[in-house]
Structure formats: structure tokens, C-alpha cells
Amino acid sequence: MAGILHALGSKTSLMFRGKTVMRHGFDHFIVETLMQELEKHGPTLLGQHTPTALVKEADGACGHTCAFVRAYVRACGHAGA
């Protein structure tokens, strides 16, 4: 979903708990190729991150926190900036 929203022009990040997406049961070559393409053309990649909280901000944005990053997600059609 992050890749689709990024392709449509949204600022997006893809957070995943491991070093790569699709880590269990997938061919290593496919995972490596996917990661390279995401790094070149896709959303911001946030590997080895686990969200600790999900909060609604005063401006209506949904924010999540983890140990190293604070990011915001805006729904499609949000009236805010």
C-alpha cells in the first residue's frame, strides 16, 4: 500500500520490523531485488522499527511512535495540509 500511495504522489514511509520486507519464506534474490527497487523508487524505508503507540494529533493526523522515529499518516481526502 505504501508503494501505491507513493506512486500517486503522497509522501509515504514503509515501516517493517526486520532488516527487509518479506523476510520469511521468500526467495532471497526476490527480496533483495525488491529492496533495491524500493530504495530507488519507493517510499522511505524504515527497517528494524516497531511502533509503540498510535495517536491522533490535534491537526487530525494519525501519528505513531517507536524508539527512533515519529511519523505521521494522513488519510486520503484529509482536509489538512
N, C-alpha and C positions, 0 to 999 in steps of 0.2 A: 504494500500500500504506500509506503514512503517513496518508493521509486516512481509510482504513478503520480502522486501529488507533486513530486519534484519535477517530473516531466511536464506537468500542467502549469508550472511556474511558481509553485509555493516553496517557501524556504522550509526544508524538512531535515530531520535527523533520524537516523535509524540506530536505535539502542539495542544492543544484544549482550548477553551475559558472558559469552566466551570470547575467544580471540577472533573467531569468524562466525558468519551466519551459517546455518545448515551444517552443524558440525558432526552430528551423529548419523551414521548410516548412509552418507552420501559420498560419492567418488571424490577423492582428494583433488583431482585435476579440475573437476567441475566447480568445486568450492573455491579453489584458487583462482580460476578464471572469473567466476562471479565476483569475488572480492576485488580483483583488479579492475573490472569494468565499473563496479560501484564506486571505487575510488576515483576513477577518471570522469564518470558521467553522472553519478547518482547523488543521493543525499549525503549530508555529513554523517560519517560513520563514528559511532561511539561504542567501541568494543570494550568488553570487560566492565560493564556498568549494570548495576541492579537498582531499579527505582526503590526508594524507601518511603515515599509519600506522594500522594496526588492531591493537589489543592486547587480551588477556584480562586483566581486573583480578583482584585477589585475591578479591573477593567474587563472582566469576563473571560480572560484567557485561562485555560487549564494548564497548570504548571506541575511538574514533577521534580522531585529532588532525589539525588543519590549522593554518594560520597564525594564526587568530583565535579558535578555539573548541575546547573539549574537550567531547565529548558522549558519552553512554552509551546503549547499546541493550540492552534485556533481552528475552530470548526469551519467547514465550507459555508460561505454565506454570512459569516460573522460581520456585524456592522462596524466593529472596531478597525483600527489601523492595520 
